[in-house]
Amino acid sequence: MPSPPSLWWSQIDATSPRPSLRGDVDVDVAIVGGGYTGLWTARELLRRDPHLRVCVLEAEVCGFGASGRNGGWVSALFPAPASSVIERVGLDAYTRQRHVLQDAVSQLGAAARADGIDCDFTQGGTLSFARTALQEARAHDYVREARAHGVGNADLRWLDADEVRSLGWLEGARGATYSPHCARIHPARLVRGLADAVERHGGLVYENSRVTRVVPASATRRAQVLSAHATVRADYVVRATEGFTPALSGQRRSVAPLYSLMIATAPLAAAWWREYGFDQFPTFNDERHLLIYGQRTADGRIAFGGRGSPYHFASTVEPRYDHHEGVFAHLHASLRELFPTLDAPITHRWGGPLAMPRDKFPSVQVDHRTGLASAGGYTGDGVTLSYVCANALADLIVAPDAVTAYSSLPFVQTPPRRWEIEPLRWLGINAGIALATYADHHERRDETPSRASGVLARLMDA
């Protein structure tokens, strides 16, 4: 169980863990990692071919990682800016990718309902508030850039202060951008429901089954997954380990594990919510540089998170990093700034690692020669991207010669860029966090643009 426990984890049935792997197994596909990516992949493989033998191996329990700790945004967001995607793959490929991600929001909800998973899925869209003149200027720039890339008013629009009040309100809001392509969910109910669904579809799910090594196939041997007590032989082995990937052999520079932390309030009274709205449950953030994100939960709480935790040298991931008093205090202060009349106590504080690739492009890889496959690198946008990437993996494995909407996405079968060696990685990432923090502080204090924001933009594009 995550420590400290997430709000989401505290609200699900604490059932006993599934059995661990104790004997050798032969399957068609072995999946390492029991989070969204691994479980969606297992589900989609079995939907395409119910006769496949599929097993999932999870080092802890399904949902232990980011899938049981995230902010619950099923969004169409892509980690890399649109301009970077277009520069790399062109406007047509970007537009196809945008439509796939937008459609995936409602498709994920439909898939959960089809498997009887009640995860509080509500597609109320998302609001990015502008609370200063500088933030408003950034929001308008964002909308203008989106229009230049073919994004219409139905997919993204600016709402002035009067218009946005019908959806939600934050203190000092001058307006907000609104997109309908986002839903809020209860993350832990989704991931635990997916594990149950995989078993109903015929898959095997092993918990407390830590993988020690993955061996590629050779001319005389199938791919293998080695654990302390057993070996799994498979035609394909899928790595779906996201923020925990650097702990695997040879993966230290694949992604950088960044920590995102969250807090949650006690349930708030209906009268309090009438003051601020969010009756249709849109997710929300604002246009500051250091990311924040929030949702109104089904039981009337605010679940609120943000970045700001340091990156730890050599991509180290440890349970003690899930807790950072300074970041929790900053989140609470930010929440009180956005909702000045908030007087409910903070009941839960938690965090965990996410995975950021060097170029912010997620990756889907299937090597039919070695039998090794992987997906991940979502930089915090993984609820929807995990569903999309799982479908791409399933298409590539079941029908490798077919060209589908998922398998033809521009980040599929594209080699990811590796991170620099240490200490360059540590210096660069933590410099970015410091610059974002300073830029926000400067803008609040002086109400003028900070030179740090320009340096930050250049650093992120490097």
Order of alpha helices (4+ residues) and beta strands (2+ residues): alpha-beta-alpha-beta-beta-alpha-alpha-beta-alpha-beta-alpha-beta-beta-alpha-beta-beta-beta-beta-beta-alpha-beta-beta-beta-alpha-beta-beta-beta-alpha-alpha-alpha
